[in-house]
Amino acid sequence: MVYPPFTQMIRFEFTHFQESVAAQAAQASAERFATWAELAGIKSMKMIGPVPCFYGKRNGQYRWHFILSGSAARELLKQHPAETWRPHGVNVEITVDPPDLL
């Protein structure tokens, strides 16, 4: 895998007090992005996850994430703003070129 600054990387982190809710939200969102990439004919983008974060629980909330990597990742996010796909009741943090993946 190529890392920033040589490619674009976007991390989507989902947190909730119930692990199953965080996991389902991450899975559903990742599937949406995979479908949108396929429909747009994007082959250069890679997805890692969704998987539990390295530190799986913080402040009493379970954490799951997935990562989009590639030059098309940011454009795909621009075409599908968070307001159109963000799961209700789940906290979602989007980080462009994250400084760490913990």
N, C-alpha and C positions, 0 to 999 in steps of 0.2 A: 504494500500500500504506500502511496505517496502522501506526504504530509504537507500542511501549509509551511511556507508560502508558495510551494510548488503546485498546489492544487487548492480548490475550495473545499472546506469541510464544514458541515452544519450538524450540530448535535441537538436532538430533541429529547428532553428529559421529562418524564411523567411521574408525578408524585401523588400519593393518596394514602389514607390511613389503612386501607385494605389492599393487600398485595394483589389480589386477583383483579381488582378494579384498575390499578395502575398497569398491570400486565396486559389486560384486555384493551385498554386505551392505547397503549404503545403498539400492540399488534395490529389493531384496526387502522391506526394512523399510518403505520409502515406499509400496510397493504394498499392503502389509498395512494401513497406516494409511488409505490411500485407500479400500480395500475396507470397512474398519470404519466409516469416516465415511459411506460410501454406504449401508451396511446400517442405520446408525442414523438415516438421513435428514438428516444434517448438511449443509447447503448453505452455511452462513456461514463455514466454515473454508477457508482457502487454503493450498496447498502450493507451496513454491519448491524446485526441485531434484527429485532429487538431482544435485548437481554437485560437481566438485572444489572444495575450499576455496581461497580466494585465495592463501594460502601452501600450495601443494599437498603439501609434504613438510616434516616437522618431526621432528627426532631420528631420522632414518632411516626414518620411517614415512609412508606416503601417507595423505592426509586427504580424505575425502569427507563432504558433509553435505547435509541437507535441513532445511527450516524449515516448521513449522506455524504459521499465524497465524489468530487469531480466538478468540472467547470460548469456543468448544467444544473448543479444543485441549487444555486442561488436563484437562477431564472425560474426553476420549477416552483420554488417557494414564493417568488413574486407573483406567479400566475395563480397560485392557490394560497391566499393569505390565511393566517391562522383563524380568523373569524369564520371562515367557511368550513373548517374541518375540526376545529378544537373540540375535544370531548367535554361535555358538561360535567361539572363536579370534580374534575381532575385538574390539578395544577400542571401547566405545561411551560417549560422554559426552553427557549430556542437560543442557541449560542452559535454564532458564526465564527469559524476558526477558533475553537475552544482552546484555551491555554493548557488544559489537562482533560483527561477523560475519566477521572475518578468520580 
